[in-house]
Structures are given as C-alpha cells and as structure tokens.
Amino acid sequence: MIGNFFRSGKLYTQEPIRVNDHDFVSNSDGKVAPHGLYDIYRNIGYVTLTTSHDTSEFAVNSIRNWWLNMGQIEYPNAKELFITADGGGSNGYRVRLWKTELQRLANDLNLIIHVSHFPPGTSKWNKIEHRMFSFISQNWRGKPLIDHVTIVSLISNTKTKDGLEIKAVLDENIYEKGRKVSDEELAAVSIFKYKFHGEWNYKITKHN
C-alpha cells in the first residue's frame, strides 16, 4: 500500500521519521503491484508497477515494454525469447489469458517465445527472487512508500557490488480482472509443448 506507513527494518537518518503505526486501507493512497524481469546474462532488472490489477495482460505488457525499451536494444538480432516464470499468479501455467496474451505478443514482436514455469512450490529457486527482488527489499526497508515517485526511485536506485542495475517504470493503464478466454481462443494459440512436462515447458510462435 502507498502511504506514510511504518515499514520494518533499520534506517539511519539525521531526524526521526513520523509514520502511521497502522496501515489501514482507508488511510492509504492506493496500491501498486510489481512485475519484474531479470536479465541473467547482463545482471539488469526491469520492474513495471501497475496502479490497477495484477493480471496476465499486465504481466505480458510488462514484457512488451521491457522488450521495446531495453531488450531489443541489448539484443538487436534476437529472434527468440526465453522466459522462466513462476507456476502460479498472473503468469501461471494454468492461466488461459497468459497464453493468449503471449500469442499476441509473439505476433506483435515477431518473436518465438519459449516459456519454462517453475513447478508449484519451487518459485524460490527463480533467480529473480534472490538476485533482484531480495535487494529491492533490502534497499527500501524502513522507508515509508509515500507515493509512486518514491517507489520508482527506490527500486531504480537499487544496486549491488556485483553490478546489478534496475530500471523501474509506472504503468498507469487499467487492467480488468476476470477476463474470460473461450475454448476457441485458447485453441487458436500456436503452442508447442515439449516432451518433458509440456504443461510447464512450451513455446508460442507467431501466427502465419
């Protein structure tokens, strides 16, 4: 939640910071939900924050924004994209909207998109958790998240001795919850499932 609320952790300051000791929703200025991408090879992160709902449409749009603003610059000759994702949430392997939105992304960017989901209960092994989000949590501990600018700034200023850099952006688009995907729409996805746990490992290609 956004607001002048207490956050656990030690923070060294010249003057004490006065905060609310209860984080009541009625006292907040709204919420933000993050979706992060982490480039393992270059040790660069990209975090998109939504003021709306954390949906599959938002998750895929954050991938699109990463590609347009960073990915295609770093990898101008790339024809394929490999994504490792958690097993649940807005990018879960069972979520129909995740797959149909990935199909739209493959069409728009003319890329083959490979996806490997972490099996249920194993998302802690996703490198984005301990190479990026853990350091974001350390960087903003004890600091009230009073507004969007503060949150974006704290994330963007997160760095490590190993050279981690993160770009954070605010997505103010409205994402509706509960969007339904019909059997026909799902069947139209050009998906190829690999032999080893095809429900978790697959690729989506552009429509001809």
Secondary structure, DSSP 4 states (H G I P E B T S, - for coil): --SSB---S----SSPPP-BSS--GGGS----EEEEEEETTTTEEEEEEESS---HHHHHHHHHHHIIIIIHHH-TT--EEEEEE-SSGGG-TT-HHHHHHHHHHHHHHT-EEEEEEPPTT-GGGSHHIIIIIHHHHHHTTT----SHHHHHHHHHT---TT--EEEEEEE-----TT----HHHHHTS-EEE-SS-TTTEEEE----
